């Protein structure tokens, strides 16, 4: 499998990098885990719940790390913990430590032929639920029964923050040490129910859409700029119903609410919808797969990547 080189954008850090302020031998590397939990949660109580330990332990370990470094990492207030400049500079190095520890543990498990733990896949709602979902039983079999989580949301996933081990999306992420590859181009089409089309004027060109009801996205909840394609459908009308994901848009179209834009792998399999202006929609969305650099050589991760790539290749004509 030929994953592309790391995605390493040339962005300047917001703060100066941390300098050596303490003897490394005084550091407890486990304290970085507590630091990251508080940085992500914003409060000690929320971090304690995430780690499933008591608040006092979290607060004590964060204070111990600050003492060892000789730096204040958080500004404390009744509203929670806010990262200082030093704390923000520490986040990325701490995440590298976290990913290296996770990778080392996974490699040890594989060496011992004990693939304990879970694999988490992050994906958009349509591709995750309607393509990957029905294939997860076979993926789990290929992973020899390992627990598999599928998180299907229309947004990016932070692999550095362990929101997923593998992720797919239509936009290349700009943070973290990631490897990526393009899976496929997603063709889009216009779909409506037969009942809706029977009651409305015929559609022979995109100009005719001005006389129809469109289903689209909730404007201020569009996560990827690539989804802002309404003006390429019609400049003379706006969607009358907005939804935050493709599955909801499809259900509105099935219910006769108007004409929706759907990936054809989703719309074509729904027998209660008809595609209009077949093959004329001008937008194609790229679909990428991402994996963190520290995870990509793990056997179960490579097995999952190879499985997803193979399944997409086998179904390429449906996209």
C-alpha positions in Angstrom: 0.0 0.0 0.0 1.5 3.4 -1.0 0.6 6.0 1.5 1.7 9.5 0.6 4.5 11.3 2.5 3.6 13.1 5.8 1.4 16.1 5.6 3.7 18.7 7.2 2.5 22.2 6.5 4.9 25.1 6.9 3.0 27.0 9.6 5.0 28.9 12.2 4.2 28.0 15.8 2.3 30.6 17.8 4.7 30.5 20.7 8.4 29.9 21.3 9.2 26.2 21.8 9.8 25.0 25.3 13.4 25.1 26.4 15.1 22.7 28.9 14.1 24.2 32.3 14.5 21.0 34.4 16.5 17.9 34.6 14.7 15.3 32.5 15.3 12.7 35.3 12.9 14.7 37.5 10.0 14.3 35.0 7.3 11.6 35.4 6.3 10.9 31.8 2.8 9.8 33.0 2.1 13.3 34.1 1.9 14.4 30.5 -1.2 12.3 30.1 -2.9 14.2 32.9 -1.8 17.5 31.4 -3.3 16.6 28.0 -6.6 15.5 29.6 -7.0 18.9 31.4 -5.9 20.8 28.2 -8.6 19.0 26.2 -11.4 19.0 28.8 -10.8 22.5 30.2 -11.6 21.5 33.8 -10.0 19.1 36.3 -13.4 17.5 36.9 -14.1 16.8 33.3 -10.5 15.4 32.8 -11.0 13.2 35.9 -14.2 11.7 34.4 -12.4 11.1 31.1 -9.6 9.3 32.9 -11.9 7.6 35.4 -9.9 8.7 38.4 -10.5 11.3 41.2 -10.1 15.1 40.7 -7.5 15.4 43.4 -5.1 13.0 41.6 -5.5 15.0 38.4 -4.8 18.3 40.0 -1.8 16.9 42.0 -0.2 15.4 38.9 -0.6 18.6 36.8 0.9 20.6 39.7 3.8 18.0 39.8 4.5 18.5 36.1 4.5 22.3 36.5 6.9 22.0 39.4 9.2 19.7 37.5 9.3 22.0 34.5 9.4 25.2 36.5 6.6 26.6 34.4 3.0 27.5 34.9 1.0 25.5 32.3 -2.5 26.7 33.2 -4.3 29.8 34.4 -6.8 28.6 37.1 -10.1 30.3 37.5 -13.6 29.4 38.7 -14.5 28.7 35.1 -11.8 26.2 34.6 -8.2 25.8 33.4 -6.9 27.9 30.5 -3.5 27.1 28.9 -0.7 29.6 29.3 1.7 30.3 26.5 4.0 27.7 28.0 1.1 25.2 28.2 0.1 25.8 24.6 3.7 25.2 23.5 3.7 21.9 25.5 0.6 20.4 23.9 2.2 19.2 20.6 5.3 17.6 22.3 3.0 16.0 24.9 0.8 14.6 22.1 3.9 13.1 20.4 4.7 11.4 23.7 1.2 10.1 23.9 1.1 8.7 20.4 4.5 7.1 20.8 3.4 5.4 24.0 0.2 4.2 22.3 2.2 3.0 19.3 4.7 1.1 21.5 1.9 -0.6 23.5 0.2 -1.7 20.3 3.4 -3.1 18.9 4.0 -5.0 22.1 0.5 -6.4 22.0 1.0 -7.5 18.4 4.3 -9.1 19.2 2.6 -11.0 21.9 -0.2 -12.1 19.5 -2.7 -10.3 21.8 -4.4 -7.6 19.8 -6.2 -6.1 22.9 -7.9 -2.8 22.7 -9.9 -1.3 19.9 -9.7 0.3 16.5 -11.6 3.5 16.0 -12.5 4.8 12.5 -13.7 8.3 12.0 -15.7 9.0 8.9 -18.4 11.3 7.4 -22.0 10.3 8.1 -22.8 9.1 4.6 -19.5 7.1 3.8 -19.3 5.9 7.4 -22.9 4.8 7.9 -23.8 3.6 4.4 -20.5 2.3 3.1 -18.3 1.3 6.0 -21.1 0.3 8.4 -22.3 -2.7 6.5 -18.7 -3.9 6.0 -17.6 -3.7 9.6 -18.4 -7.3 10.4 -16.0 -8.5 7.7 -13.4 -5.9 8.9 -13.7 -7.2 12.5 -13.2 -10.7 11.2 -10.0 -9.6 9.4 -8.9 -8.1 12.7 -9.4 -11.4 14.5 -12.3 -10.1 16.6 -10.8 -6.8 17.8 -13.3 -4.3 19.0 -14.1 -1.7 16.3 -15.7 1.7 16.8 -17.1 3.7 13.9 -17.6 7.4 14.5 -19.7 8.8 11.7 -19.8 12.6 11.8 -19.6 15.4 9.2 -16.3 16.9 10.4 -12.6 16.4 10.7 -11.1 14.1 13.3 -8.0 14.9 15.2 -5.7 11.8 15.1 -3.2 13.5 17.4 -5.9 13.8 20.0 -6.9 10.2 19.6 -10.4 11.0 18.3 -9.7 8.2 15.7 -7.0 5.8 14.7 -7.9 6.0 11.0 -10.1 8.7 9.4 -11.6 9.7 6.1 -12.7 13.1 4.9 -13.1 15.3 1.9 -10.5 17.9 3.0 -6.8 17.4 3.7 -6.1 18.2 7.4 -3.3 20.7 8.2 -2.2 19.6 11.6 -0.2 16.7 13.0 2.2 14.1 11.5 -0.2 12.4 9.2 0.0 10.1 6.2 -2.8 10.4 3.7 -4.0 8.9 0.4 -6.8 9.6 -1.9 -9.5 6.9 -1.9 -11.9 8.0 -4.6 -13.7 10.9 -6.2 -17.3 11.2 -4.9 -19.7 12.1 -7.7 -22.8 14.0 -6.7 -26.3 14.0 -8.1 -29.7 15.7 -7.7 -32.4 13.4 -6.3 -36.1 13.7 -5.6 -39.1 11.4 -4.9 -41.3 10.4 -7.8 -44.3 11.9 -6.0 -42.6 15.3 -5.7 -41.5 15.3 -9.4 -45.0 14.3 -10.5 -46.5 17.4 -9.0 -43.9 20.0 -10.1 -42.7 21.4 -13.5 -40.4 19.2 -15.5 -36.6 19.6 -15.0 -34.7 19.7 -18.3 -31.8 22.0 -17.2 -30.4 23.7 -14.2 -32.4 26.8 -15.0 -35.6 24.9 -14.2 -34.5 24.4 -10.6 -35.5 28.0 -10.0 -39.1 26.7 -9.9 -38.4 23.9 -7.4 -37.7 23.5 -3.7 -34.1 22.7 -2.9 -32.7 20.8 0.1 -29.3 21.9 1.3 -26.9 22.4 4.2 -27.4 24.6 7.3 -25.2 27.4 6.2 -23.5 28.2 9.5 -22.9 24.5 10.2 -21.1 23.7 7.0 -17.8 22.2 8.2 -15.9 21.9 4.9 -15.8 24.7 2.3 -16.1 22.0 -0.4 -19.8 21.6 0.6 -20.6 25.2 -0.2 -21.8 24.3 -3.7 -25.3 25.7 -3.7 -24.5 28.6 -6.2 -23.3 25.9 -8.6 -26.7 24.4 -8.5 -28.8 27.5 -8.9 -28.2 31.2 -8.3 -31.9 32.0 -8.6 -33.2 30.0 -5.6 -32.0 29.0 -2.1 -32.7 25.8 -0.2 -35.9 25.9 1.8 -34.8 23.1 4.1 -31.3 22.8 5.6 -29.9 19.7 7.2 -26.5 19.1 8.9 -25.7 15.8 7.1 -26.4 13.9 3.9 -28.5 11.2 5.6 -31.0 13.8 6.9 -31.1 15.5 3.5 -31.8 12.1 1.9 -34.7 11.5 4.3 -36.2 14.9 3.5 -36.0 14.1 -0.2 -37.7 10.7 0.3 -40.4 12.5 2.2 -41.2 14.7 -0.8 -39.5 17.8 0.6 -37.8 18.8 -2.6 -34.6 18.2 -4.6 -31.5 17.2 -2.7 -27.8 16.8 -3.6 -26.4 13.4 -2.6 -23.3 11.4 -3.3 -24.5 8.9 -6.0 -23.3 5.9 -4.0 -25.9 7.0 -1.5 -28.7 8.3 -3.7 -28.6 5.5 -6.3 -29.2 2.8 -3.8 -32.3 4.4 -2.5 -35.2 3.0 -4.5 -37.6 5.7 -3.4 -35.5 8.4 -5.1 -35.0 9.4 -8.7 -31.9 11.1 -10.0 -32.7 14.2 -12.2 -30.3 15.8 -14.7 -28.3 12.5 -14.6 -24.6 13.0 -14.7 -24.8 16.8 -15.1 -23.9 17.9 -11.6 -20.7 19.9 -11.8 -19.2 19.0 -8.3 -17.0 16.1 -7.5 -15.6 15.7 -3.9 -12.3 13.9 -3.2 -12.4 11.4 -0.4 -9.1 10.9 1.5 -7.9 8.5 4.1 -5.6 9.6 7.0 -3.5 7.8 9.6 -1.1 9.2 12.2 2.5 8.6 11.4 3.1 6.7 14.7 0.3 4.3 14.0 0.6 3.5 10.3 3.0 0.5 10.6 0.9 -1.3 13.3 -0.4 -4.5 11.9 -4.1 -4.0 12.8 -4.0 -0.5 11.4 -2.5 -1.6 8.2 -5.0 -4.4 8.0 -7.9 -1.9 8.4 -6.4 0.5 5.8 -5.9 -2.3 3.3 -9.5 -3.5 3.9 -11.0 0.0 3.4 -8.9 0.6 0.3 -9.8 -2.8 -1.2 -13.5 -2.3 -0.5 -13.5 1.2 -2.1 -11.6 -0.2 -5.2 -14.1 -3.1 -5.6 -17.0 -0.6 -5.5 -15.4 2.2 -7.5 -18.1 2.2 -10.2 -20.7 3.0 -7.6 -19.0 6.2 -6.7 
